[in-house]
């Protein structure tokens, strides 16, 4: 089972006050002040071997996503919105067919409650990162009324706190979700959830995904009030079955992380995420803290060890900087070093055919 503190942290991240504030322009100033103070997520330890892994809940991308990768806008044409890649399920196939061909389509994964049916339509990902899209529809064929999209097309909706997708054999993770309407002419809306997880074993493919959703709500203009659009509970499960989209990058070389020497142990990139494992040749200056809550000092230490610089180098000569701190990650202390893992979900799908190399910690790694 996922740690209770992680569940609580993820619930807050998925529909946090910050995310809700971003839904309205009249709270833009408050949002800037909120972003200036880095959130202090919960931290907890998971037993593994002789030493403990420490994980911090990811400072996830907000529910209202922006165009670009890792929070940096891009106009190169190398990226596609998540809805576009899944459009073959609703409005016909998108251009990026090599990605679409790898999408898994859960069979019979749906649940009905109080006249509303939620269906897991598709899932795509790699060994430890995934994106799953759900459709939500009224059984009487009528549309959800009074839900106006924001300027970027995102619907101001959210499931009740505690709603989640969990994959068997995972210990921790971080991610985000958003609602959109792929086809305004029909009676369904869509929900996409993206997650990076730490798995027991090398891959989540073949594991069972368990979905527990309840009470679909719409958020109002003040960012905190809401009312129930559809009351109910939707529980289902399905096999995580898709083609692994990840590509292994050259590993074993020296990199730099926040000015510290490190060795890149492994690196994989897929259209949805970059996953890294590396060893920093220093130890965290960790201080005792109460109740598992991350102290300011320990947050700064984890940020220092989990912030490798990352740049995508495109074949057209453009580059895209990645904000690594937005990804999920963990550390494990060794005698004279610190093992780190990091998963960074992209805001949009990345066409790997357009990437020539990725620079990690100052070292350029070509895509084979």
N, C-alpha and C positions, 0 to 999 in steps of 0.2 A: 504493500500500500504506500502511496505517496505520503510523505510526512505531513502532518496536520498543519504545521506552520507554513509549509509550502503551499498547500491548498488555500490557506487564508491569504497568503501573499498574492497568489495568482488571481484570486477572486478580486482583490483590490486593484491589481494591475489591469485586469480586463475591463473593468468599468470603474476606474478610479475617479475621484473628483477632478483630477487634472484632465483626464480624457473627456469628461462631461463638459468641463469649462471650455474646452477647445471647440465644442459644438456651436458656440455662439460668439458672434463678433463683439458683443458688448462686454465680454469678459476677457478680451484680448490682453488688456493691461495686467489683469490678475494672473493670466497665464504666464506672461513674461516673468513676473516675480516668482511664480511657482517653479519655473524652469531654472531660474537662477540658483535656487537652492536644490541641490541634488537630493532625490529621494533616498531614504535610508532603508533599504529592504531588509527583511529578516534573513538571518543566516542560520544554518544548522549543519550538523555533522552527520555523515553517513559512514558506517563502518565498512572498511575495505582493506584487506590485508592487515599489516601491523600498524599502519597509521591511518588517520582519519582524513577523508575528503571533506572540505568545507565548501558549501555551495551558497551562492547569493541569488535570490530571486532576481531575474533580469529586469533592468530598467527598460521595459518593453516599449516598442513603438505604440503610440496612442491608437485608440480605436479609429480615430479619424486619420487615415494614412495620407502621406504626401507622395508626389511623384518623385522617383529617384531611388537610389540605393543607399541604405544606411543613413538616410536623412539628408543626403546631398543630391540636389536636383541634377538631372541629366537630360540632355536633348539630343543624344547620339542616335536614338532609334534602336539601341541594343536591348532595351528593356520593354517588357510588356506587363500591363496591369494583370493582377491575378484573375479578375473577372474575364478578361479577354482570353486567357489561356483556357479557362473552363467554359468558354462560350459554346463550344461544340455540343455541350449538353443542353443548351437552351436556344441559341440563335444561329447554329451552323458553325463549322470549323474555323478557327482562327488561322493566321498565316503560319504560326510556329508549330507545324504539324509534327516535327520530330519530338517536341515536348508532349503534345497531345497524345501521341501514340503510347506514351509511357504512363498515362494516367490509369489508376485503378478505379473500377466501378463496382462498389459494394452491391451485392445482390440481396434483395430482400431486407435491407437495413432501413427500417422505418418504424415509426411509432405514432399512434393516434391517441389524442386526449381531448375531450370536450369539443369535438368537431374540427380539430386542427391536426394535420399530419406533418411530421418532420421526417424528411428522408435524407440519408447520407448519399449524396449523388456521386461524389468522386473524391479521390485522395491521390496526392502526388507527393513525392519526397525523395529522400535518400536514406542513409543508414540510421541517422539519428535526428533528422528534421523532417517535418511533414506539413502539408497544408491540406485541409479537408473542407469541402463545400457541402452545405446542407440546403435543401429547399424547404420552405415553410408555406403551407397552403391550407386554406379552408376547404373542408370536404363538401360544402354546398356550392362551391364554384365561384363564390363572390370574392372580391378583392378586399384586402385590408384598407380601410379608409382613414383619411386624415393623417397619413404618414408622409410628410414632405421631405425629399432628400436635401441634404446640405449642398453647398456650392460645389463640393467635389464629388457629389453623387452618393455619398455615404448616407445611410438612413440612421437617424438618432434612436437606435434601438439597443436593447440589451436583455439578456436572460437574468433571472434572479440570481443573487449571490449564491455561490455554491455549485452553480451549473458548471459542468466540465466535461472534457474528453480526456480519458486516461487510457494509456496503452500498457498492457501487462508487461512486466519486466523492466519498467523504468523507475528511476529513483528520484529524479529531480528534473527541473526544466523551467522554461520561461517562454512567453509568447504573447500573442495579441489576437484580436478578432475584429471583424467589421460586417455590417449588413449592407446589402445593396439590392437593387432590382434589375435583374438581367433583362427582363422583358416586361415593361409597364403595361402591356396589353393583356397579360394573363393574370391569374389570381395568386401567383406565388412570389415570394421574396427569397433572397439567398443570404446565407450566413457563412463566412469563411473564417476558419480558425487556423492559425499558424503556430507551431510549437517547435522548440529545440529541446531535446531531452537527453538525459544521461541513462543509457541502457545497460542492463546486465547482459553482457555479451556484445557482439560486434555490430548488431543490427536489430532494428525493430520490425523489419519485414518478416511477415509470417506470424507475428504476435497478434493478440486480440485487442481491438480498441473497444472500450466501454464508454458509452455516452449517457450522461445524466443531465438533462436540461429541464428547467422549470420556469414558468411564468414569464412570458415575453412582455417586456415593458418598453414604453416610449418615454424618452426624457424630454422635459420642457425647456423653455428658454433660459431659466436660471441655472441650468446645469445640475441641479440636485433633485428637483421634484420629478415625479414620474407617475404614470398610470398604466395599469395592466391592459395590454392589447389582446392577449390571449392567455387565459389561465389554464394551467395544466402541468403535467409531468410527462416527459418524453424520454424513455429509456430504451436503449438498443445496444447491440454489439455487432461487430463485423471484423473480418480478418484484414490486417494491414497487408494488402496485396497490390504492389505496383512494381514497375521496373526501376531498379536503383539508378538514379540520374547523376550520381556523383562521379567525379574524376579525381584520381589521386595525383597530388603534386609531389615533386621531388622533396625528400625529407632528409634529415641528418645533418644539415648545415647549420652554421651559426646565424643567429638573428639578434636583434636588440629590442628589449622591451622596457620602455620608460627609462632608458639610459643604462639598463642592466644587461649583462651578457647572458645569452640563452641559447639553447639548442632546440631546433624544430624537430620534434619527434615524429609527427605525422600531420598531413594537411590534405583535406579534400574540399572540392568545390562542386556545387550542383546549381541548377537554375534557381534554387530557392535559398541557398545558404552556403556559408563558408565555415568549416569545422577544423579547429586546430588543437593539437596537443603539443606542448613544449615544456622544457625544463629551464627554469631561471636559476642561475648559479648564485643565488642568494636566498636567504630565508626571510619569511615575513616577520616583522616586528609586531607580533600579535599580543594584545593585552586582554586580560580577563574582562568579561562582560556579563551582564545579568540577563536571565530569561531568554537567552538565545538571540536577543535583539542586537543588531549591528550597531556598534558605537561609531562615532565620527572617525576616531582614529583607525579602527579596523576597516571601516568603509574605504578610507583613503588608501590603506595598505592593499586591500583587494583591488581597488581601481588601478593602483600602480602596477600590480602583477598581471592584471587582466586587460591591459590596454596596449596591445601591439599595434603599431601603425600598419594599415592595410590600404593598398591602392590597386584598383583594377586598371590594367593597361590594355586598351582596346586596339584592334587592328586598324581602325581608322585614325589612330594617333591621339585620340582623346583619353583622358584618365578620369576615374571616379574614386574619390576618397571615401573610405568606409569608417563609420564611427563604431569602433569595437566595443565601447562601453555599453552600447545598447544591447549587446548580446548576453545570453546566459553563459555562466561560467563557474568554475570551481577550482580550488587549490588544495594541494596535499603537501604537508611539510615533510621533507626528508632531513637527513642529518646536516647536510651542507648545501641543500638546494631546495627548490619548490617546484613540484609538478603542477602544471596548469592545463585546464581544458577550456575551450572557448567555442561557442556556436553563435554565429551572427546571421540572423535571418535578413534577407533582402526585402526591401519594400515592394519590389516588383520582380517578375521573373527575368532572369538573365540568360541571354542566348550565348552559350559557351562557345559557339562557333565564331563569335565576334571578339573573343578575348584572346590576346596573344600571351599574356603573362599576368601574374599577380605578385606585387611586391609586399612582402611581409617582414616587418621589423628591419627594413633597409635592404633586404635580400630579394632579388627578383627571381621568381620561379616560373619557368615556362609551362604552358599547358601542353602536355604530350599529345 
